[in-house]
Amino acid sequence: MIRINLLPYRAARSKENIRKQISIFLLSFVLLIVVLVVFNSLLSSKKGNAVK
């Protein structure tokens, strides 16, 4: 019977999955920061207009 060693393939796939998850997390974090900055600037401009 032929034995096939799939360990290197599984390890490479596991590393790729971890890399994808980290990339998705970082991109979503950056997107959240951008959304918060835009929202903050909108609120700040509304507040500035209301005071005048």
mmCIF entry with sequence, helices, sheets and N, C-alpha, C, O atoms, coordinates in Angstrom:
data_MODEL
# 
_entry.id   MODEL 
# 
_entity.id                         1 
_entity.type                       polymer 
_entity.pdbx_number_of_molecules   1 
# 
_entity_poly.entity_id                      1 
_entity_poly.type                           'polypeptide(L)' 
_entity_poly.nstd_linkage                   no 
_entity_poly.nstd_monomer                   no 
_entity_poly.pdbx_seq_one_letter_code       MIRINLLPYRAARSKENIRKQISIFLLSFVLLIVVLVVFNSLLSSKKGNAVK 
_entity_poly.pdbx_seq_one_letter_code_can   MIRINLLPYRAARSKENIRKQISIFLLSFVLLIVVLVVFNSLLSSKKGNAVK 
_entity_poly.pdbx_strand_id                 A 
# 
loop_
_entity_poly_seq.entity_id 
_entity_poly_seq.num 
_entity_poly_seq.mon_id 
_entity_poly_seq.hetero 
1 1  MET n 
1 2  ILE n 
1 3  ARG n 
1 4  ILE n 
1 5  ASN n 
1 6  LEU n 
1 7  LEU n 
1 8  PRO n 
1 9  TYR n 
1 10 ARG n 
1 11 ALA n 
1 12 ALA n 
1 13 ARG n 
1 14 SER n 
1 15 LYS n 
1 16 GLU n 
1 17 ASN n 
1 18 ILE n 
1 19 ARG n 
1 20 LYS n 
1 21 GLN n 
1 22 ILE n 
1 23 SER n 
1 24 ILE n 
1 25 PHE n 
1 26 LEU n 
1 27 LEU n 
1 28 SER n 
1 29 PHE n 
1 30 VAL n 
1 31 LEU n 
1 32 LEU n 
1 33 ILE n 
1 34 VAL n 
1 35 VAL n 
1 36 LEU n 
1 37 VAL n 
1 38 VAL n 
1 39 PHE n 
1 40 ASN n 
1 41 SER n 
1 42 LEU n 
1 43 LEU n 
1 44 SER n 
1 45 SER n 
1 46 LYS n 
1 47 LYS n 
1 48 GLY n 
1 49 ASN n 
1 50 ALA n 
1 51 VAL n 
1 52 LYS n 
# 
_struct_asym.id          A 
_struct_asym.entity_id   1 
# 
_struct_conf.conf_type_id            HELX_P 
_struct_conf.id                      HELX_P1 
_struct_conf.pdbx_PDB_helix_id       AA1 
_struct_conf.beg_label_comp_id       LEU 
_struct_conf.beg_label_asym_id       A 
_struct_conf.beg_label_seq_id        7 
_struct_conf.pdbx_beg_PDB_ins_code   ? 
_struct_conf.end_label_comp_id       VAL 
_struct_conf.end_label_asym_id       A 
_struct_conf.end_label_seq_id        51 
_struct_conf.pdbx_end_PDB_ins_code   ? 
_struct_conf.beg_auth_comp_id        LEU 
_struct_conf.beg_auth_asym_id        A 
_struct_conf.beg_auth_seq_id         7 
_struct_conf.end_auth_comp_id        VAL 
_struct_conf.end_auth_asym_id        A 
_struct_conf.end_auth_seq_id         51 
_struct_conf.pdbx_PDB_helix_class    1 
_struct_conf.details                 ? 
_struct_conf.pdbx_PDB_helix_length   45 
# 
_struct_conf_type.id          HELX_P 
_struct_conf_type.criteria    ? 
_struct_conf_type.reference   ? 
# 
loop_
_atom_site.group_PDB 
_atom_site.id 
_atom_site.type_symbol 
_atom_site.label_atom_id 
_atom_site.label_alt_id 
_atom_site.label_comp_id 
_atom_site.label_asym_id 
_atom_site.label_entity_id 
_atom_site.label_seq_id 
_atom_site.pdbx_PDB_ins_code 
_atom_site.Cartn_x 
_atom_site.Cartn_y 
_atom_site.Cartn_z 
_atom_site.occupancy 
_atom_site.B_iso_or_equiv 
_atom_site.pdbx_formal_charge 
_atom_site.auth_seq_id 
_atom_site.auth_comp_id 
_atom_site.auth_asym_id 
_atom_site.auth_atom_id 
_atom_site.pdbx_PDB_model_num 
ATOM 1   N N  . MET A 1 1  ? 0.839   -1.182 0.000  1.00 0.00 ? 1  MET A N  1 
ATOM 2   C CA . MET A 1 1  ? 0.000   0.000  0.000  1.00 0.00 ? 1  MET A CA 1 
ATOM 3   C C  . MET A 1 1  ? 0.883   1.243  0.000  1.00 0.00 ? 1  MET A C  1 
ATOM 4   O O  . MET A 1 1  ? 1.882   1.296  0.717  1.00 0.00 ? 1  MET A O  1 
ATOM 5   N N  . ILE A 1 2  ? 0.522   2.232  -0.792 1.00 0.00 ? 2  ILE A N  1 
ATOM 6   C CA . ILE A 1 2  ? 1.293   3.456  -0.896 1.00 0.00 ? 2  ILE A CA 1 
ATOM 7   C C  . ILE A 1 2  ? 0.824   4.429  0.186  1.00 0.00 ? 2  ILE A C  1 
ATOM 8   O O  . ILE A 1 2  ? -0.371  4.672  0.355  1.00 0.00 ? 2  ILE A O  1 
ATOM 9   N N  . ARG A 1 3  ? 1.796   4.974  0.910  1.00 0.00 ? 3  ARG A N  1 
ATOM 10  C CA . ARG A 1 3  ? 1.473   5.973  1.928  1.00 0.00 ? 3  ARG A CA 1 
ATOM 11  C C  . ARG A 1 3  ? 1.852   7.343  1.399  1.00 0.00 ? 3  ARG A C  1 
ATOM 12  O O  . ARG A 1 3  ? 2.954   7.538  0.886  1.00 0.00 ? 3  ARG A O  1 
ATOM 13  N N  . ILE A 1 4  ? 0.947   8.278  1.523  1.00 0.00 ? 4  ILE A N  1 
ATOM 14  C CA . ILE A 1 4  ? 1.190   9.633  1.037  1.00 0.00 ? 4  ILE A CA 1 
ATOM 15  C C  . ILE A 1 4  ? 1.291   10.549 2.252  1.00 0.00 ? 4  ILE A C  1 
ATOM 16  O O  . ILE A 1 4  ? 0.428   10.556 3.129  1.00 0.00 ? 4  ILE A O  1 
ATOM 17  N N  . ASN A 1 5  ? 2.354   11.305 2.272  1.00 0.00 ? 5  ASN A N  1 
ATOM 18  C CA . ASN A 1 5  ? 2.568   12.224 3.379  1.00 0.00 ? 5  ASN A CA 1 
ATOM 19  C C  . ASN A 1 5  ? 1.961   13.581 3.011  1.00 0.00 ? 5  ASN A C  1 
ATOM 20  O O  . ASN A 1 5  ? 2.490   14.297 2.161  1.00 0.00 ? 5  ASN A O  1 
ATOM 21  N N  . LEU A 1 6  ? 0.862   13.920 3.650  1.00 0.00 ? 6  LEU A N  1 
ATOM 22  C CA . LEU A 1 6  ? 0.187   15.173 3.373  1.00 0.00 ? 6  LEU A CA 1 
ATOM 23  C C  . LEU A 1 6  ? 0.504   16.244 4.408  1.00 0.00 ? 6  LEU A C  1 
ATOM 24  O O  . LEU A 1 6  ? -0.077  17.328 4.376  1.00 0.00 ? 6  LEU A O  1 
ATOM 25  N N  . LEU A 1 7  ? 1.406   15.954 5.310  1.00 0.00 ? 7  LEU A N  1 
ATOM 26  C CA . LEU A 1 7  ? 1.708   16.907 6.365  1.00 0.00 ? 7  LEU A CA 1 
ATOM 27  C C  . LEU A 1 7  ? 2.205   18.252 5.840  1.00 0.00 ? 7  LEU A C  1 
ATOM 28  O O  . LEU A 1 7  ? 1.696   19.280 6.286  1.00 0.00 ? 7  LEU A O  1 
ATOM 29  N N  . PRO A 1 8  ? 3.162   18.307 4.926  1.00 0.00 ? 8  PRO A N  1 
ATOM 30  C CA . PRO A 1 8  ? 3.609   19.630 4.448  1.00 0.00 ? 8  PRO A CA 1 
ATOM 31  C C  . PRO A 1 8  ? 2.476   20.419 3.778  1.00 0.00 ? 8  PRO A C  1 
ATOM 32  O O  . PRO A 1 8  ? 2.400   21.639 3.920  1.00 0.00 ? 8  PRO A O  1 
ATOM 33  N N  . TYR A 1 9  ? 1.621   19.738 3.067  1.00 0.00 ? 9  TYR A N  1 
ATOM 34  C CA . TYR A 1 9  ? 0.494   20.416 2.423  1.00 0.00 ? 9  TYR A CA 1 
ATOM 35  C C  . TYR A 1 9  ? -0.454  21.000 3.466  1.00 0.00 ? 9  TYR A C  1 
ATOM 36  O O  . TYR A 1 9  ? -0.915  22.134 3.336  1.00 0.00 ? 9  TYR A O  1 
ATOM 37  N N  . ARG A 1 10 ? -0.733  20.226 4.484  1.00 0.00 ? 10 ARG A N  1 
ATOM 38  C CA . ARG A 1 10 ? -1.634  20.712 5.542  1.00 0.00 ? 10 ARG A CA 1 
ATOM 39  C C  . ARG A 1 10 ? -1.018  21.881 6.299  1.00 0.00 ? 10 ARG A C  1 
ATOM 40  O O  . ARG A 1 10 ? -1.707  22.842 6.643  1.00 0.00 ? 10 ARG A O  1 
ATOM 41  N N  . ALA A 1 11 ? 0.274   21.795 6.553  1.00 0.00 ? 11 ALA A N  1 
ATOM 42  C CA . ALA A 1 11 ? 0.944   22.886 7.267  1.00 0.00 ? 11 ALA A CA 1 
ATOM 43  C C  . ALA A 1 11 ? 0.926   24.160 6.419  1.00 0.00 ? 11 ALA A C  1 
ATOM 44  O O  . ALA A 1 11 ? 0.688   25.251 6.937  1.00 0.00 ? 11 ALA A O  1 
ATOM 45  N N  . ALA A 1 12 ? 1.175   24.019 5.131  1.00 0.00 ? 12 ALA A N  1 
ATOM 46  C CA . ALA A 1 12 ? 1.167   25.195 4.255  1.00 0.00 ? 12 ALA A CA 1 
ATOM 47  C C  . ALA A 1 12 ? -0.235  25.784 4.178  1.00 0.00 ? 12 ALA A C  1 
ATOM 48  O O  . ALA A 1 12 ? -0.401  27.003 4.201  1.00 0.00 ? 12 ALA A O  1 
ATOM 49  N N  . ARG A 1 13 ? -1.232  24.932 4.088  1.00 0.00 ? 13 ARG A N  1 
ATOM 50  C CA . ARG A 1 13 ? -2.612  25.422 4.028  1.00 0.00 ? 13 ARG A CA 1 
ATOM 51  C C  . ARG A 1 13 ? -2.994  26.110 5.337  1.00 0.00 ? 13 ARG A C  1 
ATOM 52  O O  . ARG A 1 13 ? -3.697  27.121 5.333  1.00 0.00 ? 13 ARG A O  1 
ATOM 53  N N  . SER A 1 14 ? -2.530  25.559 6.449  1.00 0.00 ? 14 SER A N  1 
ATOM 54  C CA . SER A 1 14 ? -2.818  26.154 7.750  1.00 0.00 ? 14 SER A CA 1 
ATOM 55  C C  . SER A 1 14 ? -2.185  27.544 7.863  1.00 0.00 ? 14 SER A C  1 
ATOM 56  O O  . SER A 1 14 ? -2.819  28.482 8.346  1.00 0.00 ? 14 SER A O  1 
ATOM 57  N N  . LYS A 1 15 ? -0.933  27.672 7.417  1.00 0.00 ? 15 LYS A N  1 
ATOM 58  C CA . LYS A 1 15 ? -0.270  28.976 7.454  1.00 0.00 ? 15 LYS A CA 1 
ATOM 59  C C  . LYS A 1 15 ? -0.984  29.977 6.559  1.00 0.00 ? 15 LYS A C  1 
ATOM 60  O O  . LYS A 1 15 ? -1.119  31.149 6.910  1.00 0.00 ? 15 LYS A O  1 
ATOM 61  N N  . GLU A 1 16 ? -1.437  29.516 5.414  1.00 0.00 ? 16 GLU A N  1 
ATOM 62  C CA . GLU A 1 16 ? -2.156  30.402 4.499  1.00 0.00 ? 16 GLU A CA 1 
ATOM 63  C C  . GLU A 1 16 ? -3.470  30.860 5.117  1.00 0.00 ? 16 GLU A C  1 
ATOM 64  O O  . GLU A 1 16 ? -3.839  32.027 4.978  1.00 0.00 ? 16 GLU A O  1 
ATOM 65  N N  . ASN A 1 17 ? -4.179  29.972 5.792  1.00 0.00 ? 17 ASN A N  1 
ATOM 66  C CA . ASN A 1 17 ? -5.432  30.347 6.448  1.00 0.00 ? 17 ASN A CA 1 
ATOM 67  C C  . ASN A 1 17 ? -5.199  31.354 7.559  1.00 0.00 ? 17 ASN A C  1 
ATOM 68  O O  . ASN A 1 17 ? -5.969  32.301 7.719  1.00 0.00 ? 17 ASN A O  1 
ATOM 69  N N  . ILE A 1 18 ? -4.142  31.152 8.320  1.00 0.00 ? 18 ILE A N  1 
ATOM 70  C CA . ILE A 1 18 ? -3.817  32.095 9.397  1.00 0.00 ? 18 ILE A CA 1 
ATOM 71  C C  . ILE A 1 18 ? -3.479  33.459 8.804  1.00 0.00 ? 18 ILE A C  1 
ATOM 72  O O  . ILE A 1 18 ? -3.902  34.489 9.329  1.00 0.00 ? 18 ILE A O  1 
ATOM 73  N N  . ARG A 1 19 ? -2.718  33.466 7.714  1.00 0.00 ? 19 ARG A N  1 
ATOM 74  C CA . ARG A 1 19 ? -2.348  34.720 7.056  1.00 0.00 ? 19 ARG A CA 1 
ATOM 75  C C  . ARG A 1 19 ? -3.595  35.440 6.535  1.00 0.00 ? 19 ARG A C  1 
ATOM 76  O O  . ARG A 1 19 ? -3.699  36.662 6.638  1.00 0.00 ? 19 ARG A O  1 
ATOM 77  N N  . LYS A 1 20 ? -4.533  34.684 5.979  1.00 0.00 ? 20 LYS A N  1 
ATOM 78  C CA . LYS A 1 20 ? -5.781  35.287 5.498  1.00 0.00 ? 20 LYS A CA 1 
ATOM 79  C C  . LYS A 1 20 ? -6.571  35.903 6.638  1.00 0.00 ? 20 LYS A C  1 
ATOM 80  O O  . LYS A 1 20 ? -7.085  37.014 6.514  1.00 0.00 ? 20 LYS A O  1 
ATOM 81  N N  . GLN A 1 21 ? -6.670  35.187 7.746  1.00 0.00 ? 21 GLN A N  1 
ATOM 82  C CA . GLN A 1 21 ? -7.434  35.682 8.892  1.00 0.00 ? 21 GLN A CA 1 
ATOM 83  C C  . GLN A 1 21 ? -6.816  36.954 9.456  1.00 0.00 ? 21 GLN A C  1 
ATOM 84  O O  . GLN A 1 21 ? -7.535  37.888 9.812  1.00 0.00 ? 21 GLN A O  1 
ATOM 85  N N  . ILE A 1 22 ? -5.495  36.996 9.540  1.00 0.00 ? 22 ILE A N  1 
ATOM 86  C CA . ILE A 1 22 ? -4.819  38.197 10.048 1.00 0.00 ? 22 ILE A CA 1 
ATOM 87  C C  . ILE A 1 22 ? -5.039  39.358 9.097  1.00 0.00 ? 22 ILE A C  1 
ATOM 88  O O  . ILE A 1 22 ? -5.274  40.484 9.536  1.00 0.00 ? 22 ILE A O  1 
ATOM 89  N N  . SER A 1 23 ? -4.966  39.099 7.801  1.00 0.00 ? 23 SER A N  1 
ATOM 90  C CA . SER A 1 23 ? -5.186  40.165 6.816  1.00 0.00 ? 23 SER A CA 1 
ATOM 91  C C  . SER A 1 23 ? -6.611  40.702 6.913  1.00 0.00 ? 23 SER A C  1 
ATOM 92  O O  . SER A 1 23 ? -6.820  41.915 6.882  1.00 0.00 ? 23 SER A O  1 
ATOM 93  N N  . ILE A 1 24 ? -7.569  39.829 7.026  1.00 0.00 ? 24 ILE A N  1 
ATOM 94  C CA . ILE A 1 24 ? -8.967  40.259 7.138  1.00 0.00 ? 24 ILE A CA 1 
ATOM 95  C C  . ILE A 1 24 ? -9.173  41.069 8.406  1.00 0.00 ? 24 ILE A C  1 
ATOM 96  O O  . ILE A 1 24 ? -9.866  42.087 8.389  1.00 0.00 ? 24 ILE A O  1 
ATOM 97  N N  . PHE A 1 25 ? -8.575  40.624 9.509  1.00 0.00 ? 25 PHE A N  1 
ATOM 98  C CA . PHE A 1 25 ? -8.706  41.355 10.767 1.00 0.00 ? 25 PHE A CA 1 
ATOM 99  C C  . PHE A 1 25 ? -8.110  42.751 10.650 1.00 0.00 ? 25 PHE A C  1 
ATOM 100 O O  . PHE A 1 25 ? -8.728  43.729 11.068 1.00 0.00 ? 25 PHE A O  1 
ATOM 101 N N  . LEU A 1 26 ? -6.908  42.846 10.081 1.00 0.00 ? 26 LEU A N  1 
ATOM 102 C CA . LEU A 1 26 ? -6.256  44.154 9.961  1.00 0.00 ? 26 LEU A CA 1 
ATOM 103 C C  . LEU A 1 26 ? -7.024  45.076 9.020  1.00 0.00 ? 26 LEU A C  1 
ATOM 104 O O  . LEU A 1 26 ? -7.167  46.266 9.302  1.00 0.00 ? 26 LEU A O  1 
ATOM 105 N N  . LEU A 1 27 ? -7.514  44.545 7.920  1.00 0.00 ? 27 LEU A N  1 
ATOM 106 C CA . LEU A 1 27 ? -8.276  45.371 6.985  1.00 0.00 ? 27 LEU A CA 1 
ATOM 107 C C  . LEU A 1 27 ? -9.583  45.854 7.612  1.00 0.00 ? 27 LEU A C  1 
ATOM 108 O O  . LEU A 1 27 ? -9.978  47.003 7.417  1.00 0.00 ? 27 LEU A O  1 
ATOM 109 N N  . SER A 1 28 ? -10.245 44.990 8.354  1.00 0.00 ? 28 SER A N  1 
ATOM 110 C CA . SER A 1 28 ? -11.489 45.415 8.998  1.00 0.00 ? 28 SER A CA 1 
ATOM 111 C C  . SER A 1 28 ? -11.207 46.439 10.097 1.00 0.00 ? 28 SER A C  1 
ATOM 112 O O  . SER A 1 28 ? -12.007 47.348 10.314 1.00 0.00 ? 28 SER A O  1 
ATOM 113 N N  . PHE A 1 29 ? -10.091 46.301 10.781 1.00 0.00 ? 29 PHE A N  1 
ATOM 114 C CA . PHE A 1 29 ? -9.714  47.268 11.812 1.00 0.00 ? 29 PHE A CA 1 
ATOM 115 C C  . PHE A 1 29 ? -9.435  48.628 11.185 1.00 0.00 ? 29 PHE A C  1 
ATOM 116 O O  . PHE A 1 29 ? -9.867  49.654 11.711 1.00 0.00 ? 29 PHE A O  1 
ATOM 117 N N  . VAL A 1 30 ? -8.719  48.643 10.072 1.00 0.00 ? 30 VAL A N  1 
ATOM 118 C CA . VAL A 1 30 ? -8.426  49.899 9.373  1.00 0.00 ? 30 VAL A CA 1 
ATOM 119 C C  . VAL A 1 30 ? -9.721  50.526 8.863  1.00 0.00 ? 30 VAL A C  1 
ATOM 120 O O  . VAL A 1 30 ? -9.908  51.738 8.960  1.00 0.00 ? 30 VAL A O  1 
ATOM 121 N N  . LEU A 1 31 ? -10.607 49.705 8.325  1.00 0.00 ? 31 LEU A N  1 
ATOM 122 C CA . LEU A 1 31 ? -11.894 50.209 7.854  1.00 0.00 ? 31 LEU A CA 1 
ATOM 123 C C  . LEU A 1 31 ? -12.699 50.816 9.001  1.00 0.00 ? 31 LEU A C  1 
ATOM 124 O O  . LEU A 1 31 ? -13.322 51.865 8.833  1.00 0.00 ? 31 LEU A O  1 
ATOM 125 N N  . LEU A 1 32 ? -12.690 50.174 10.150 1.00 0.00 ? 32 LEU A N  1 
ATOM 126 C CA . LEU A 1 32 ? -13.389 50.706 11.322 1.00 0.00 ? 32 LEU A CA 1 
ATOM 127 C C  . LEU A 1 32 ? -12.817 52.057 11.732 1.00 0.00 ? 32 LEU A C  1 
ATOM 128 O O  . LEU A 1 32 ? -13.569 52.980 12.045 1.00 0.00 ? 32 LEU A O  1 
ATOM 129 N N  . ILE A 1 33 ? -11.509 52.178 11.733 1.00 0.00 ? 33 ILE A N  1 
ATOM 130 C CA . ILE A 1 33 ? -10.869 53.447 12.096 1.00 0.00 ? 33 ILE A CA 1 
ATOM 131 C C  . ILE A 1 33 ? -11.265 54.543 11.112 1.00 0.00 ? 33 ILE A C  1 
ATOM 132 O O  . ILE A 1 33 ? -11.566 55.666 11.516 1.00 0.00 ? 33 ILE A O  1 
ATOM 133 N N  . VAL A 1 34 ? -11.264 54.214 9.820  1.00 0.00 ? 34 VAL A N  1 
ATOM 134 C CA . VAL A 1 34 ? -11.646 55.202 8.804  1.00 0.00 ? 34 VAL A CA 1 
ATOM 135 C C  . VAL A 1 34 ? -13.092 55.644 9.002  1.00 0.00 ? 34 VAL A C  1 
ATOM 136 O O  . VAL A 1 34 ? -13.392 56.836 8.934  1.00 0.00 ? 34 VAL A O  1 
ATOM 137 N N  . VAL A 1 35 ? -13.981 54.696 9.244  1.00 0.00 ? 35 VAL A N  1 
ATOM 138 C CA . VAL A 1 35 ? -15.388 55.032 9.459  1.00 0.00 ? 35 VAL A CA 1 
ATOM 139 C C  . VAL A 1 35 ? -15.549 55.909 10.694 1.00 0.00 ? 35 VAL A C  1 
ATOM 140 O O  . VAL A 1 35 ? -16.326 56.863 10.677 1.00 0.00 ? 35 VAL A O  1 
ATOM 141 N N  . LEU A 1 36 ? -14.830 55.601 11.756 1.00 0.00 ? 36 LEU A N  1 
ATOM 142 C CA . LEU A 1 36 ? -14.922 56.416 12.972 1.00 0.00 ? 36 LEU A CA 1 
ATOM 143 C C  . LEU A 1 36 ? -14.395 57.822 12.748 1.00 0.00 ? 36 LEU A C  1 
ATOM 144 O O  . LEU A 1 36 ? -14.967 58.781 13.266 1.00 0.00 ? 36 LEU A O  1 
ATOM 145 N N  . VAL A 1 37 ? -13.322 57.965 11.992 1.00 0.00 ? 37 VAL A N  1 
ATOM 146 C CA . VAL A 1 37 ? -12.769 59.298 11.719 1.00 0.00 ? 37 VAL A CA 1 
ATOM 147 C C  . VAL A 1 37 ? -13.748 60.117 10.882 1.00 0.00 ? 37 VAL A C  1 
ATOM 148 O O  . VAL A 1 37 ? -13.959 61.300 11.152 1.00 0.00 ? 37 VAL A O  1 
ATOM 149 N N  . VAL A 1 38 ? -14.344 59.491 9.868  1.00 0.00 ? 38 VAL A N  1 
ATOM 150 C CA . VAL A 1 38 ? -15.317 60.203 9.031  1.00 0.00 ? 38 VAL A CA 1 
ATOM 151 C C  . VAL A 1 38 ? -16.533 60.600 9.864  1.00 0.00 ? 38 VAL A C  1 
ATOM 152 O O  . VAL A 1 38 ? -17.013 61.728 9.759  1.00 0.00 ? 38 VAL A O  1 
ATOM 153 N N  . PHE A 1 39 ? -17.024 59.699 10.675 1.00 0.00 ? 39 PHE A N  1 
ATOM 154 C CA . PHE A 1 39 ? -18.181 59.991 11.518 1.00 0.00 ? 39 PHE A CA 1 
ATOM 155 C C  . PHE A 1 39 ? -17.864 61.121 12.494 1.00 0.00 ? 39 PHE A C  1 
ATOM 156 O O  . PHE A 1 39 ? -18.690 62.005 12.721 1.00 0.00 ? 39 PHE A O  1 
ATOM 157 N N  . ASN A 1 40 ? -16.670 61.086 13.065 1.00 0.00 ? 40 ASN A N  1 
ATOM 158 C CA . ASN A 1 40 ? -16.260 62.130 14.000 1.00 0.00 ? 40 ASN A CA 1 
ATOM 159 C C  . ASN A 1 40 ? -16.165 63.479 13.300 1.00 0.00 ? 40 ASN A C  1 
ATOM 160 O O  . ASN A 1 40 ? -16.570 64.498 13.859 1.00 0.00 ? 40 ASN A O  1 
ATOM 161 N N  . SER A 1 41 ? -15.637 63.493 12.094 1.00 0.00 ? 41 SER A N  1 
ATOM 162 C CA . SER A 1 41 ? -15.533 64.764 11.378 1.00 0.00 ? 41 SER A CA 1 
ATOM 163 C C  . SER A 1 41 ? -16.916 65.301 11.001 1.00 0.00 ? 41 SER A C  1 
ATOM 164 O O  . SER A 1 41 ? -17.147 66.510 11.038 1.00 0.00 ? 41 SER A O  1 
ATOM 165 N N  . LEU A 1 42 ? -17.837 64.395 10.635 1.00 0.00 ? 42 LEU A N  1 
ATOM 166 C CA . LEU A 1 42 ? -19.202 64.843 10.341 1.00 0.00 ? 42 LEU A CA 1 
ATOM 167 C C  . LEU A 1 42 ? -19.865 65.451 11.567 1.00 0.00 ? 42 LEU A C  1 
ATOM 168 O O  . LEU A 1 42 ? -20.498 66.504 11.484 1.00 0.00 ? 42 LEU A O  1 
ATOM 169 N N  . LEU A 1 43 ? -19.716 64.783 12.706 1.00 0.00 ? 43 LEU A N  1 
ATOM 170 C CA . LEU A 1 43 ? -20.303 65.326 13.936 1.00 0.00 ? 43 LEU A CA 1 
ATOM 171 C C  . LEU A 1 43 ? -19.651 66.645 14.330 1.00 0.00 ? 43 LEU A C  1 
ATOM 172 O O  . LEU A 1 43 ? -20.318 67.562 14.808 1.00 0.00 ? 43 LEU A O  1 
ATOM 173 N N  . SER A 1 44 ? -18.361 66.727 14.127 1.00 0.00 ? 44 SER A N  1 
ATOM 174 C CA . SER A 1 44 ? -17.655 67.962 14.468 1.00 0.00 ? 44 SER A CA 1 
ATOM 175 C C  . SER A 1 44 ? -18.111 69.112 13.584 1.00 0.00 ? 44 SER A C  1 
ATOM 176 O O  . SER A 1 44 ? -18.285 70.232 14.065 1.00 0.00 ? 44 SER A O  1 
ATOM 177 N N  . SER A 1 45 ? -18.305 68.849 12.307 1.00 0.00 ? 45 SER A N  1 
ATOM 178 C CA . SER A 1 45 ? -18.755 69.927 11.416 1.00 0.00 ? 45 SER A CA 1 
ATOM 179 C C  . SER A 1 45 ? -20.185 70.331 11.733 1.00 0.00 ? 45 SER A C  1 
ATOM 180 O O  . SER A 1 45 ? -20.521 71.513 11.650 1.00 0.00 ? 45 SER A O  1 
ATOM 181 N N  . LYS A 1 46 ? -21.029 69.381 12.094 1.00 0.00 ? 46 LYS A N  1 
ATOM 182 C CA . LYS A 1 46 ? -22.401 69.723 12.478 1.00 0.00 ? 46 LYS A CA 1 
ATOM 183 C C  . LYS A 1 46 ? -22.413 70.566 13.750 1.00 0.00 ? 46 LYS A C  1 
ATOM 184 O O  . LYS A 1 46 ? -23.190 71.511 13.884 1.00 0.00 ? 46 LYS A O  1 
ATOM 185 N N  . LYS A 1 47 ? -21.529 70.197 14.680 1.00 0.00 ? 47 LYS A N  1 
ATOM 186 C CA . LYS A 1 47 ? -21.444 70.948 15.933 1.00 0.00 ? 47 LYS A CA 1 
ATOM 187 C C  . LYS A 1 47 ? -20.955 72.367 15.662 1.00 0.00 ? 47 LYS A C  1 
ATOM 188 O O  . LYS A 1 47 ? -21.453 73.324 16.255 1.00 0.00 ? 47 LYS A O  1 
ATOM 189 N N  . GLY A 1 48 ? -19.988 72.499 14.770 1.00 0.00 ? 48 GLY A N  1 
ATOM 190 C CA . GLY A 1 48 ? -19.465 73.821 14.405 1.00 0.00 ? 48 GLY A CA 1 
ATOM 191 C C  . GLY A 1 48 ? -20.517 74.668 13.733 1.00 0.00 ? 48 GLY A C  1 
ATOM 192 O O  . GLY A 1 48 ? -20.592 75.872 13.979 1.00 0.00 ? 48 GLY A O  1 
ATOM 193 N N  . ASN A 1 49 ? -21.329 74.065 12.890 1.00 0.00 ? 49 ASN A N  1 
ATOM 194 C CA . ASN A 1 49 ? -22.407 74.808 12.212 1.00 0.00 ? 49 ASN A CA 1 
ATOM 195 C C  . ASN A 1 49 ? -23.501 75.222 13.180 1.00 0.00 ? 49 ASN A C  1 
ATOM 196 O O  . ASN A 1 49 ? -24.094 76.289 13.024 1.00 0.00 ? 49 ASN A O  1 
ATOM 197 N N  . ALA A 1 50 ? -23.777 74.387 14.182 1.00 0.00 ? 50 ALA A N  1 
ATOM 198 C CA . ALA A 1 50 ? -24.835 74.676 15.142 1.00 0.00 ? 50 ALA A CA 1 
ATOM 199 C C  . ALA A 1 50 ? -24.431 75.825 16.061 1.00 0.00 ? 50 ALA A C  1 
ATOM 200 O O  . ALA A 1 50 ? -25.286 76.598 16.495 1.00 0.00 ? 50 ALA A O  1 
ATOM 201 N N  . VAL A 1 51 ? -23.142 75.945 16.363 1.00 0.00 ? 51 VAL A N  1 
ATOM 202 C CA . VAL A 1 51 ? -22.680 76.993 17.269 1.00 0.00 ? 51 VAL A CA 1 
ATOM 203 C C  . VAL A 1 51 ? -22.722 78.358 16.590 1.00 0.00 ? 51 VAL A C  1 
ATOM 204 O O  . VAL A 1 51 ? -22.963 79.367 17.253 1.00 0.00 ? 51 VAL A O  1 
ATOM 205 N N  . LYS A 1 52 ? -22.491 78.408 15.282 1.00 0.00 ? 52 LYS A N  1 
ATOM 206 C CA . LYS A 1 52 ? -22.455 79.684 14.562 1.00 0.00 ? 52 LYS A CA 1 
ATOM 207 C C  . LYS A 1 52 ? -23.772 80.291 14.405 1.00 0.00 ? 52 LYS A C  1 
ATOM 208 O O  . LYS A 1 52 ? -23.890 81.367 13.819 1.00 0.00 ? 52 LYS A O  1 
# 
